[in-house]
């Protein structure tokens, strides 16, 4: 069975920013599709998307950025 994970970004070791940017874009698309009503719902979607691949401050920044765009 195929694992349900994102394919690696080329040069992800050399450019972890590319991986974070890709995760951010995917999380934003998922949030937009669901249309959550609260920041907690956004955080839940982002948490599932990033799956421990980013640190806490990056996670919080992604949640805040997406929430600002879609909830306000």
N, C-alpha and C positions, 0 to 999 in steps of 0.2 A: 504494500500500500504506500502510496506517495505521501511523504510528510507534508503537512500543511503549513509550510513556512516560506518566507520570502527568499528568493534567490539572492545570493550574495552580490553586493555591488562591487564592480571591478575596482581594485586597489583600495578596498575598504580598510585594510590594515594601514595603508599609507594615508588614507583620507577618510577618517571616521566621520567627518562632517557630512560627507555624501550619504552615508548610511542614516545618520540622524535626520537629514533633510528628507530622505525618502520615507522614513517612518513617519515624520511629521505630515507629509503630504497624504500618505495613506490614512493616517488617523483623521485628518481633516475631512477627507472624502467620506469616511465611514460616519463621522459625526454629522456631516451635512445630509447624508442619506437617512439617518435615524431621526434627526431634528429633536434633540433632547431639550428638556425643559429646565434643566438645572446644570450648574457646573459639576456637581457630583456625577451626573450621568455622563458628562463629557469625560471626566476623569476615569470613569469605569471603562469607557470605550478606548481611551488612550492607553490605559494600563494593559488591556488585552492586546492592543496593537504592538506596543513596544516590548512587551514580554521580557522585562529585566535587561534590556539591551542599553538602557541609558541610566545615568545617575539621577538622583532625586531632584536636583536643581534643573536639569534638562527636562525631566518629566513635567515638573511644575511649570516651566516656561512654555512647553508645548500646550498644556492644558489651558493656561492663561491666554495664550495667543489664539487658540481655537475658540475659547469661550468668548473672548472679546469680539471676535468676528461674527459669531453665530448667535450669541445670546443677547447682544445689546443692539 
